[in-house]
Amino acid sequence: QKNDGTMVFREAELNVTANGAKPSIFFTANEGFFDPQQSGQKAVARLAGNVVAKTSDGHELRAPKMEMRLSDSVWLAEKGVTMQGPSGTLRAAQLEADDKAAIYRFRNIQMRLFGVGGK
């Protein structure tokens, strides 16, 4: 913990439990940052360095950095993201995921979809 109250974690892990139809998500990263004194729109958790998010429904996202706005449950990967899942792979320059609305916005996408049998 820094003198200003900011918490810095090495080998950070974050688990978001399943909620209704939404799968659980397990995040790992080399570092995590959180300032418990921030509230409202400024409440942010940051993950940096080899960020991996694995969902309970079989998807895996990778990004160099990810920021989570705690006030509105929005996740941002502004430095790019790759995703692999049962139906294909995706690369995007940016991701903005609204967890409450279950809307994922990818920018500059390259996608490969698998047919039946995974190819």
Disulfide bonds with the S-S distance in Angstrom:
none
